[in-house]
Amino acid sequence: MQNNILKHIRTEYRSEVRFGLAVSAVLVFSYWATGVVIPGELSERWLWPLLNACIATFCFFGAWLCLKHNDDNRTRIAWAVALLLWGLLEVVLVTGVVLYDIPFVKPGTEALTGNAMIVGCLFAWILFIYPLEALQPGHFVWWRSMLQLLPLPVMAILEYLLPIDLRLLIALYPLWLLDILIVQIRKYRQWCEDNFSTMDNIDAQWIMRYIVMLVIAGGSFFWLCVSHDPSRVFTQDLYLLYMIAYTTERVLYRPDPWKQLRSTVSDEQEEINPTNAAYRATLEAWLDKEKPYLNPDFQLTDLRQVLPLNRTYLSQLINTEYGCTFYQFVNRRRIDEAKRMKIEHPDWTIQEICQRCGFSSPRVFYRTFARETGMTPKVWWFNQGDNS
């Protein structure tokens, strides 16, 4: 039993396991190095400028790659802009500290100043450019970005004019950005379920993985703020170097779900307006005859082969007539097909049935079957055997 569980994890969650191990290795190594090998003075004088120079170099090179291979992909352009801004800010930061000795630590202490935290928040804002554009194309426009950035100069002015400590208020800024991102994620998930019959092919989990990296980056920066140890900068910078390189690779090779939607005909609705009942009858007759949902890449826009409606009206039709999203509607039919196949072909394995029904993986099949029936496929098939 334990071996089966480990095998299932290795096959179905291989990329997540590798990602977690890589992040853990970076954090553990950097923590060990700063605590055992690298003295704080060495880290502050030599390693910090060197690592920041490496980060800037990675940023400029990654931006060049994204712009060269953008393929009219707005998310790649957004990440390229973020990398350019990050690289420029790193150059300004290193120049200011090395040449002009700008203080980022309060005199007599090792605590970061409010302005240093504002710079950290500026980096956070840059990292939020890409996911907001990936979740909602067109979100990255100059006026909306300026509104999101506005609190930072206001807090910088207040920090300079007022003799009060605003660091706690400044620390809330990334949380505000994270709240905006969570709202967009909910809308994105709804959009995915309204348009696709499988979530795996559009790599929806990548956004969550990126958010995990953002939270770790924020946590490491907070640790830097409260640890009173300048050598912790090494941990922060080494992790950011890994995050930038990893994200650039993913952005370059990740398919854009917004560009994956197919359209069989013009996306304009025809001047035909029968009742929803007529549309439903036409749709179900086509589904029963052709069984297009057995194709793992079945999409909402494929319904336009029989219904003269645009994507918005198709989504509304499914939501209204069936009380569910397109994703749920299709997978319920796939589960019904899986039940029929098992009854007619009891010798077929779960893997065979999963592939024939249009599920992208056994993991998705198990999860969907349990959600729709309240039991696993094996339990349901065992009960069917008893009934027969």
C-alpha positions in Angstrom: 0.0 0.0 0.0 2.8 2.4 0.9 4.7 1.6 -2.2 1.6 2.3 -4.3 1.2 5.7 -2.7 4.9 6.6 -3.3 4.6 5.5 -6.9 1.4 7.6 -7.3 3.2 10.6 -5.9 6.2 10.1 -8.2 4.1 9.8 -11.4 1.3 12.3 -10.8 3.1 15.0 -8.7 6.6 14.7 -10.2 6.9 18.3 -11.2 5.6 19.6 -7.9 8.0 17.4 -6.0 11.0 18.6 -8.1 9.9 22.2 -7.6 9.6 21.8 -3.9 13.0 20.0 -3.6 14.7 22.6 -5.7 13.3 25.5 -3.6 14.2 23.8 -0.4 17.7 23.0 -1.5 18.3 26.7 -2.4 17.0 27.9 1.0 18.8 25.3 3.0 22.1 25.8 1.2 22.0 29.6 1.5 21.1 29.4 5.2 23.9 26.9 5.9 26.4 28.9 3.9 25.6 32.2 5.7 25.7 30.6 9.1 28.8 28.5 8.7 30.9 29.5 5.7 30.3 33.1 4.9 31.0 35.8 7.5 28.5 38.7 7.6 31.2 41.3 6.6 32.2 39.3 3.5 28.5 38.9 2.5 27.8 42.6 2.9 30.9 43.9 1.1 31.5 41.4 -1.7 28.8 38.8 -2.1 25.9 41.2 -2.0 27.1 43.4 -4.9 28.2 40.2 -6.8 24.8 38.5 -6.4 22.9 41.7 -7.3 25.1 42.0 -10.4 24.2 38.4 -11.3 20.5 39.1 -10.7 20.7 42.2 -13.0 22.4 40.1 -15.7 19.8 37.4 -15.5 17.1 40.0 -15.7 18.4 41.6 -18.8 19.2 38.3 -20.5 15.7 36.9 -19.6 14.0 40.1 -20.8 15.9 39.8 -24.1 14.8 36.1 -24.5 11.1 36.9 -23.8 11.0 39.9 -26.2 12.8 37.9 -28.9 10.3 35.0 -28.6 7.2 36.9 -27.5 5.0 35.6 -30.4 2.5 38.4 -29.6 2.1 36.8 -26.2 1.2 39.6 -23.7 2.3 37.5 -20.7 5.8 37.1 -22.0 6.0 40.9 -22.8 4.7 41.6 -19.2 7.5 39.3 -17.7 10.1 41.0 -20.0 9.0 44.4 -18.7 9.2 43.2 -15.1 12.7 41.8 -15.7 13.8 45.1 -17.3 12.5 47.1 -14.4 14.0 44.7 -11.9 17.4 44.8 -13.6 17.4 48.6 -13.7 16.4 48.8 -10.1 19.2 46.4 -9.1 21.7 48.6 -11.0 20.5 51.8 -9.2 20.5 50.1 -5.8 24.0 48.7 -6.1 25.3 52.0 -7.5 23.6 53.9 -4.6 25.1 51.7 -1.9 28.6 51.2 -3.4 29.3 54.7 -4.7 27.2 56.9 -2.5 26.9 54.8 0.7 23.1 55.3 0.9 22.1 53.9 4.3 19.5 51.1 4.3 20.1 50.2 8.0 19.1 52.4 10.9 22.1 54.0 12.6 23.1 52.1 15.7 21.0 49.1 14.8 20.8 46.4 12.2 17.1 47.0 11.4 16.1 48.1 7.9 14.9 51.6 7.5 11.5 52.4 6.2 12.9 53.6 2.8 14.7 50.2 2.5 11.4 48.5 3.0 9.8 50.7 0.4 12.5 49.6 -2.1 11.6 46.0 -1.2 7.9 46.8 -1.8 8.9 48.2 -5.2 10.5 44.9 -6.1 7.3 43.2 -4.9 5.2 45.4 -7.2 7.5 44.4 -10.1 6.9 40.7 -9.4 3.2 41.2 -9.5 3.2 42.6 -13.1 3.4 39.2 -14.7 0.8 37.1 -12.8 -1.8 39.9 -13.0 -1.4 40.0 -16.8 -1.4 36.2 -17.1 -4.6 35.9 -15.1 -6.3 38.7 -17.0 -4.9 39.8 -20.4 -5.0 43.6 -20.7 -4.7 44.1 -16.9 -1.1 45.4 -17.4 -1.8 49.0 -18.5 0.1 52.1 -17.4 -2.7 53.8 -15.5 -3.6 50.7 -13.5 0.0 50.0 -12.7 0.5 53.6 -11.5 -2.5 53.3 -9.2 -1.1 50.1 -7.6 2.3 51.9 -7.3 0.9 55.1 -5.8 1.0 54.1 -2.1 4.8 53.7 -2.2 5.8 57.3 -3.0 3.1 58.5 -0.5 4.6 56.3 2.2 8.1 57.4 1.3 7.1 61.1 1.7 5.4 60.4 5.0 8.5 58.5 6.2 10.6 61.5 5.4 8.3 64.2 6.8 6.9 62.6 9.9 9.0 61.4 12.9 7.1 58.1 13.1 7.9 54.5 12.2 5.9 53.5 9.2 7.5 50.1 8.7 4.4 48.1 9.8 2.3 50.1 7.4 4.8 49.6 4.6 4.8 45.8 5.3 1.1 45.7 4.5 1.6 46.8 0.9 2.6 43.4 -0.4 -0.4 41.9 1.4 -2.6 44.3 -0.5 -1.1 43.2 -3.8 -1.5 39.6 -2.8 -5.2 40.3 -2.1 -5.7 41.7 -5.6 -4.0 38.6 -7.0 -6.2 36.2 -5.1 -9.3 38.0 -6.4 -8.0 37.6 -10.0 -7.2 33.9 -9.4 -10.8 33.2 -8.4 -12.0 34.9 -11.7 -9.3 33.0 -13.6 -10.4 29.7 -12.2 -14.0 30.4 -13.2 -12.9 31.4 -16.7 -10.9 28.2 -17.1 -13.9 26.0 -16.0 -16.2 27.9 -18.3 -14.0 27.3 -21.4 -12.0 24.1 -20.9 -12.9 20.5 -20.2 -9.5 19.8 -18.5 -7.3 22.0 -16.3 -4.1 20.1 -16.9 -3.5 21.0 -20.5 -3.6 24.8 -19.7 -1.2 24.4 -16.8 -3.4 26.3 -14.4 -1.3 25.1 -11.4 1.7 27.2 -12.6 0.0 30.4 -11.3 -0.3 28.8 -7.9 3.3 27.7 -8.0 4.4 31.3 -8.9 2.3 32.6 -5.9 4.1 30.1 -3.6 7.4 31.6 -4.8 6.1 35.1 -4.2 5.1 34.2 -0.6 8.5 32.6 0.0 10.2 35.7 -1.4 8.1 37.9 0.9 8.8 35.7 3.9 12.5 35.7 3.3 12.5 39.5 3.0 10.5 39.8 6.2 13.1 37.5 7.8 15.7 39.8 6.6 13.9 42.8 8.1 13.5 41.2 11.6 16.6 39.0 11.8 19.1 41.9 12.4 21.7 39.9 10.4 23.0 41.4 7.2 24.3 38.0 6.0 20.6 37.0 5.5 20.8 39.1 2.3 22.7 36.2 0.7 19.7 33.9 1.3 17.3 36.5 -0.1 19.4 37.2 -3.2 20.3 33.6 -4.0 16.6 32.6 -3.8 15.6 35.5 -6.0 18.2 34.5 -8.6 16.7 31.0 -8.7 13.1 32.4 -8.9 13.9 34.7 -11.8 15.7 32.0 -13.8 13.0 29.4 -13.1 10.1 31.7 -13.9 11.8 32.9 -17.1 12.1 29.3 -18.3 8.4 28.6 -17.5 7.2 31.8 -19.1 9.0 30.9 -22.3 7.6 27.3 -22.6 4.2 27.7 -20.9 1.3 27.7 -23.4 -1.0 30.7 -23.0 -4.5 29.4 -22.3 -6.0 32.7 -23.6 -4.6 31.9 -27.0 -5.6 28.2 -27.0 -9.3 28.8 -27.5 -10.4 27.5 -30.8 -13.2 28.9 -33.0 -14.8 26.9 -35.7 -16.6 29.8 -37.3 -16.8 33.6 -36.8 -17.1 34.5 -33.2 -20.1 36.7 -33.9 -23.5 35.4 -33.0 -25.9 34.6 -35.8 -29.3 36.2 -36.1 -31.1 33.1 -34.8 -32.8 33.2 -31.5 -34.6 29.9 -30.6 -35.4 29.1 -27.0 -32.8 27.6 -24.6 -34.7 24.4 -24.7 -34.2 24.1 -28.4 -30.5 24.8 -28.0 -30.3 22.2 -25.3 -32.0 19.6 -27.4 -29.7 20.2 -30.3 -26.6 20.1 -28.0 -27.6 16.9 -26.3 -28.4 15.2 -29.6 -25.0 16.1 -30.9 -23.2 15.0 -27.8 -25.0 11.7 -27.7 -24.2 11.0 -31.3 -20.6 12.3 -31.8 -19.3 12.1 -28.2 -16.8 15.0 -28.7 -16.1 15.1 -24.9 -14.0 11.9 -25.3 -11.4 14.2 -26.7 -9.2 15.6 -23.9 -8.8 18.9 -25.7 -12.6 19.5 -26.0 -13.4 23.2 -25.5 -16.4 25.4 -25.1 -15.9 26.9 -28.5 -16.2 23.5 -30.1 -19.9 23.7 -29.3 -20.1 26.2 -32.1 -20.1 23.3 -34.6 -23.9 22.9 -33.8 -24.9 26.1 -31.9 -24.7 29.6 -33.6 -23.7 31.3 -30.4 -20.5 33.2 -29.4 -18.4 32.1 -26.4 -20.3 34.3 -23.9 -23.7 32.9 -24.8 -22.4 29.4 -24.9 -21.1 29.8 -21.4 -24.4 31.3 -20.2 -26.3 28.5 -21.8 -24.3 25.8 -19.9 -24.5 27.7 -16.6 -28.3 28.3 -16.9 -29.5 25.1 -18.3 -27.3 22.7 -16.4 -26.4 24.8 -13.3 -22.7 24.1 -13.6 -19.5 25.2 -15.5 -18.5 23.7 -18.8 -15.7 21.8 -17.1 -18.2 20.2 -14.7 -20.7 19.5 -17.5 -18.2 17.7 -19.7 -16.6 15.7 -16.8 -20.1 14.5 -15.7 -20.6 13.0 -19.2 -17.1 11.5 -19.1 -17.9 9.8 -15.7 -21.2 8.4 -17.2 -19.2 7.1 -20.1 -16.7 5.5 -17.8 -19.5 3.7 -15.9 -20.9 2.4 -19.2 -17.5 1.2 -20.4 -16.8 -0.7 -17.2 -20.2 -2.4 -17.3 -19.8 -3.4 -20.9 -16.1 -4.2 -20.7 -15.3 -5.4 -17.1 -11.8 -6.5 -18.2 -10.7 -3.0 -19.0 -8.3 -1.4 -16.5 -8.8 2.0 -14.9 -5.9 3.4 -17.1 -7.7 2.2 -20.3 -11.0 3.7 -19.2 -9.4 6.9 -18.2 -7.8 7.4 -21.6 -10.9 6.4 -23.5 -13.1 8.8 -21.6 -11.0 11.9 -22.3 -9.4 12.4 -18.9 -5.9 13.8 -19.0 -4.6 11.6 -16.2 -5.8 8.9 -13.7 -5.4 11.4 -10.9 -8.0 13.7 -12.5 -10.2 10.7 -13.2 -10.1 9.5 -9.6 -10.7 13.0 -8.2 -13.6 13.7 -10.6 -15.2 10.3 -10.1 -15.1 10.7 -6.3 -16.6 14.2 -6.4 -19.5 13.2 -8.7 -20.4 9.8 -7.1 -19.1 10.1 -3.5 -16.9 7.0 -3.9 -13.8 5.8 -5.7 -14.1 4.0 -9.1 -13.0 0.7 -7.4 -15.7 0.9 -4.8 -18.4 1.8 -7.4 -17.3 -1.1 -9.6 -17.3 -3.5 -6.7 -20.8 -2.4 -5.8 -21.9 -3.0 -9.4 -20.5 -6.5 -9.2 -22.6 -7.2 -6.1 -25.7 -5.8 -7.7 -25.3 -7.9 -10.7 
